[in-house]
């Protein structure tokens, strides 16, 4: 990540972070890599198990499915919020900022339990709908994949808003005026000029959200209620609730490699600086 | 070369602006402006930045609504018609090309908006690409083009749907001098070929004089004068126009007497005779003469000329011309520009006569 132009003196500024990443992340992860090849015995046994174990495979497939759905839902919602934030009236902008920033100040745990209070069988939504006579049996909104998707989408929206808004801000207003002057309707300008000019932001936001979602632990654990286990939770279960450290370690290694490949792909499409705006 | 757009067959429009005013909060961007833009003319809106010329162009385009006044096109009131329904061609400052579309797709955009068949789009795009000299660049993105090429794409995109009016907002401000002159000729040629009404905004006076059939000069939100380039340059109606269009010598006159076609006033101890271009009842006035209309000699020229004595303070060599800096006896500074080839060098600090033909000088109100 470090360009050749950065002088050795500037590297000093990065030193605390590099040191922290090295000690708290790289070194322990090397330990995890070693476990994956040594526990319970030396060899590739755990990777072989990972390839064949139907439970592990179903968790991987579920994780990918949830992450794809969540990414799509986040992009659509975040695009709308970013649009209002960048192009709305001053009141609309304030409202959008509120929607973007407030979730940042509330812990992921609180938010997950908040959604549980809304979505569970005796939660607000089901109680209201039942007392209004719209439904007789509670809808299965939580403790399943739907609950996980709702909770994760809500959590990840702000992370997608920033790169999308940054792309929207960099659009030259005169280009949109030019399209209007040529007789294009607002709908046409939006779909043929505005949206294509934000593709970079959308790709960046999509990759950030997808990569982030792959490692989600708290939200799926609470809102999934053990019934829709995702990869991070599976690692936790293997390491803390069974003696199967080797398999847990192997899953971690595969996840890190997969995310690394995605990030490498992202760097081919967009510069990291464009994502922050 | 395809010639679908012959002079006269284009649907050039005429525009009438009636008492247009525009305020932004307490700021008066345009004050009670009335202006007729003739069918097929090349009108330049000229003025310093903040003079209201761009605001007026945006009102013409329909991107900005005037606070007061009406806008008529071919006799119809279009004040409330939105930009997308006016269908004027427009070339923006910085070109405003679609960065995600190729040259071809940029130019095709207005045709597709209008629902032209794909065969028609293809034919028209190919035609205009050739006309503006972009052959071979059709598949490139704007970022891969030079400034001049981007300019051509912007022109092609604005003209391809044969609009009745083409608006140009400082289109050459980003180009270097040689390229700018080339593009000016290009735009002039396109105006002649299409016969469309062109409205052009610039702050560059020489550009305005070189291109336009008429020039409208703006300052502080007011339209000061409209006229043919030669008229506004040689017969400016006030000091701002006179000074904005080029360097000018101003000689304060003591008393001004009007006799028939001419006016006469006293400068130092000489009587100066001038064209009576404006009426100045009992006001103080200045005599205005362009530097290139004056000449230096050892003795005063008398036949139909005014002459005053000056001391030479210095000279600046410009190649084709040399500009002499002089001062009159009462201390008024003067510039005289003469062709280098036809004059022998004049020594600094020498006393000389500066003369100019009577018909080249004109009267301006003092301080106005």
Contacts between the chains, C-beta under 8 A, distances in Angstrom:
chain1	res1	chain2	res2	distance
A	172	B	94	7.2
A	172	B	96	6.3
A	174	B	92	4.7
A	174	B	93	7.5
A	174	B	94	6.3
A	174	B	96	3.9
A	175	B	96	4.8
A	175	B	97	7.4
A	175	B	98	6.2
A	175	B	99	7.3
A	177	B	63	5.8
A	177	B	83	7.6
A	177	B	92	7.1
A	177	B	96	6.9
A	178	B	90	6.6
A	178	B	92	5.9
A	178	B	96	4.1
A	178	B	97	7.9
A	178	B	98	7.8
A	178	B	157	8.0
A	179	B	98	7.5
A	179	B	109	7.2
A	180	B	63	7.4
A	180	B	82	7.9
A	180	B	83	5.0
A	180	B	84	5.0
A	181	B	61	5.9
A	181	B	62	7.8
A	181	B	63	7.3
A	181	B	83	5.2
A	181	B	84	7.3
A	181	B	86	7.8
A	181	B	88	6.5
A	181	B	89	7.8
A	181	B	90	4.5
A	182	B	84	7.9
A	182	B	87	7.7
A	182	B	89	8.0
A	182	B	90	8.0
A	182	B	109	6.1
A	182	B	110	3.8
A	182	B	113	5.7
A	182	B	157	7.5
A	182	B	161	7.4
A	183	B	84	5.1
A	183	B	85	7.2
A	183	B	87	5.1
A	183	B	110	6.4
A	183	B	113	4.9
A	183	B	114	6.4
A	183	B	161	8.0
A	184	B	84	6.4
A	184	B	109	7.5
A	184	B	110	8.0
A	184	B	113	4.7
A	185	B	84	6.6
A	188	B	113	6.7
A	192	B	109	7.9
A	193	B	98	6.1
A	193	B	100	7.9
A	196	B	100	4.7
A	197	B	99	6.9
A	197	B	100	5.8
A	199	B	100	7.7
